[in-house]
């Protein structure tokens, strides 16, 4: 049984059960009220009759007295202690006289049933002329009350059946409305599985209910899956493309070493140097590819307050010692910034490394504050980037000059990785370059 049928069935059954319980409750309350009214009515009637009968007994023959009190739909009876009885019945209730007489010394009101008909029975004591206590009894048919209750049962039955019609319709509409997003989602997933292409639900309205949230969550999940799939596909494509050349170089030099390495020392040194260089380039490229393949949520940014001047001093000193290059640092007044120290250091190393690769001159690092922004500017006096290539330098594996990048060991991933890190940190990168003059990369940090 599918979900739609379950909702339809459960909703209908639940409403039907609730409706029946409500109808039974209404009938029980109304029936109780009817019987209580009948009891009150016969009690009042018995009280009046016994008062009159008490004054008339001994003065009026008992048969005539009872005939005066007999109801139109019942029986009156006077029973003596020895169970001798005088009975008077209405024309329609002659059969009541066949009921054996029963002496009751106390007051009593009860319902009784005879020949599938319900009667209200009342008994009260009266003093007989000889001083004994007799039992004055009144039996009255409940036919009118039973007709009312029968009509009520019929009306409640009709109302129940009539109410179930809109319930059936509304349950069908409700089940269809509730399961529509689920059915759409299922159809979309089947279509994705069949076509192999990512598709999303078309969300209508802005109800912000659980069904809307489910649809939005599904679309977000598809976005993540598509993003991860594209990154995986791109990673495999990029890795196979970029690692092919260094692997070929390593394989060629290894084969050359096997054939002639021991006989020609110069060739041996050249091969070892080439293999070492390509291995280092492969290591750097693999690390950058793995970083770029990660999802934005996995950067795990750890924000804290950092003193800009001391941070830049430490970074540039480390870089100078590592690469034996001079970095000129120009700092203004000290500023506190909120950032991830390690990620910002990684971002700076990318721009410093580019400056080192494409310029033999001194690298200049400037930092300061303008309005509500802190800037870090890395300048080199290298060959620069042509104006037409500036918009594309942040694309993965894009190289301004293939020969130049192969010579300097570039893979075309550095600036792409810098863009990813900048987005994760929430900073802006501005790149300015003049061909033949140099390049300046600025990291802009908002100060709150």
PyMOL commands that set and color helices and strands:
alter all, ss='L'
color gray80, all
select helices_A, chain A and resi 3-56+62-69+91-98+143-195+210-261+265-293+296-299+308-323+341-358+387-390+402-408+414-425
alter helices_A, ss='H'
color red, helices_A
select strands_A, chain A and resi 74-79+85-89+108-114+117-127+133-141+304-307+327-331+336-339+363-370+373-380+428-434+438-446
alter strands_A, ss='S'
color yellow, strands_A
deselect
rebuild
show_as cartoon
